[in-house]
Amino acid sequence: TDGNPQETSWELRVDSKVKLRSGSLSGHTYTTFVEEICVPDDACVRFRVFDTEGDGLNYPGVFALMLNGEEVARGDEFGNSWSYDVTNCDGFVTQPPSASPVTQSPSASSKSSKTM
């Protein structure tokens, strides 16, 4: 988190409708959170992070998204929100981020389940 964790929240949706998990980071200044979630291979998954003040995470705050042990996205100053889609589960196809700057370097192998 950054110095204003009350501004930040996140969600993970499956098939764009079902909210699998979500969270708020309020009250935890400059804290690292790790959440591991397994989803079926055939699910389409969207990760979103939100900031109510529209400035994303401020230094040294940062988020990282891992897929099957590989970092697929990392970001900080993303504005109001940022999202990452996993739309093809035999590998995957990504959508461009909804805000920048974010570095993406997707690479993953097909497995029977995904860990996020």
C-alpha positions as CSV (number, residue, x, y, z in Angstrom):
1,T,0.0,0.0,0.0
2,D,1.0,3.6,-0.1
3,G,0.5,6.4,2.5
4,N,-3.3,6.6,1.7
5,P,-4.5,3.0,1.8
6,Q,-8.1,4.1,2.5
7,E,-8.3,5.2,-1.2
8,T,-7.4,1.7,-2.6
9,S,-9.5,-1.4,-3.2
10,W,-9.5,-4.3,-5.6
11,E,-11.7,-7.1,-7.0
12,L,-11.3,-10.3,-9.0
13,R,-14.2,-11.2,-11.3
14,V,-14.9,-14.5,-13.1
15,D,-16.7,-14.3,-16.5
16,S,-17.1,-10.5,-15.9
17,K,-20.2,-11.1,-13.6
18,V,-19.2,-13.1,-10.6
19,K,-17.1,-11.3,-8.0
20,L,-14.8,-14.0,-6.8
21,R,-12.9,-11.9,-4.3
22,S,-12.5,-8.2,-3.3
23,G,-10.8,-6.2,-0.7
24,S,-10.0,-2.9,0.8
25,L,-6.6,-1.9,2.2
26,S,-7.8,0.8,4.6
27,G,-5.8,1.2,7.8
28,H,-2.6,-0.5,6.5
29,T,-0.1,2.2,5.5
30,Y,2.9,0.9,3.6
31,T,2.0,-2.7,4.0
32,T,2.5,-5.7,1.6
33,F,-0.5,-7.9,1.0
34,V,-0.4,-11.3,-0.7
35,E,-3.6,-13.1,-1.9
36,E,-3.5,-16.4,-3.6
37,I,-6.6,-17.5,-5.6
38,C,-7.1,-20.6,-7.7
39,V,-9.6,-20.5,-10.6
40,P,-10.6,-23.1,-13.2
41,D,-8.6,-23.1,-16.5
42,D,-11.7,-22.3,-18.5
43,A,-12.7,-19.2,-16.5
44,C,-12.2,-15.7,-17.9
45,V,-10.8,-13.6,-15.1
46,R,-10.5,-9.8,-14.6
47,F,-8.4,-8.2,-11.9
48,R,-9.2,-4.5,-11.1
49,V,-7.7,-2.1,-8.7
50,F,-9.3,1.2,-7.8
51,D,-8.2,4.5,-6.2
52,T,-10.9,6.9,-5.0
53,E,-8.6,10.0,-5.3
54,G,-7.5,9.1,-8.9
55,D,-3.8,9.1,-8.2
56,G,-3.2,5.3,-8.0
57,L,-0.6,4.1,-5.6
58,N,2.1,6.6,-4.7
59,Y,5.8,5.7,-4.2
60,P,6.7,3.3,-2.7
61,G,3.3,1.7,-3.2
62,V,3.0,-0.8,-6.1
63,F,0.9,-3.8,-7.1
64,A,2.0,-6.9,-8.9
65,L,-0.2,-9.6,-10.5
66,M,1.2,-13.1,-10.8
67,L,-0.3,-15.9,-13.0
68,N,1.0,-19.4,-12.5
69,G,4.1,-18.0,-10.8
70,E,4.9,-15.5,-13.5
71,E,4.5,-11.7,-13.0
72,V,2.2,-10.5,-15.7
73,A,1.5,-7.0,-14.5
74,R,2.9,-4.3,-12.2
75,G,1.8,-0.8,-11.6
76,D,1.5,2.2,-9.4
77,E,0.2,5.6,-10.7
78,F,-2.8,4.2,-12.5
79,G,-5.4,7.0,-12.0
80,N,-8.9,5.9,-10.8
81,S,-8.7,2.3,-11.9
82,W,-6.7,-0.3,-13.7
83,S,-7.7,-3.8,-15.0
84,Y,-6.1,-6.9,-16.4
85,D,-8.0,-9.6,-18.4
86,V,-7.2,-13.2,-18.8
87,T,-9.5,-14.1,-21.8
88,N,-8.0,-17.3,-23.2
89,C,-7.2,-20.0,-20.7
90,D,-4.9,-22.2,-23.0
91,G,-2.2,-19.6,-22.7
92,F,-3.8,-16.2,-22.5
93,V,-4.6,-13.0,-24.4
94,T,-4.3,-9.7,-22.6
95,Q,-6.1,-6.4,-23.1
96,P,-4.2,-3.2,-22.9
97,P,-4.3,-1.5,-19.4
98,S,-7.1,1.0,-18.8
99,A,-4.6,3.5,-17.5
100,S,-0.8,3.9,-17.5
101,P,2.0,3.5,-16.6
102,V,2.1,-0.2,-16.2
103,T,4.6,-2.7,-17.4
104,Q,3.3,-6.0,-18.7
105,S,5.3,-9.0,-19.7
106,P,2.9,-11.9,-20.1
107,S,4.3,-15.5,-20.2
108,A,2.6,-18.5,-18.8
109,S,2.0,-22.1,-19.5
110,S,-1.3,-24.0,-19.6
111,K,-2.1,-25.8,-16.3
112,S,-5.2,-27.3,-14.9
113,S,-5.8,-24.2,-12.7
114,K,-4.6,-20.7,-12.4
115,T,-3.2,-19.1,-9.3
116,M,-3.6,-15.4,-8.9
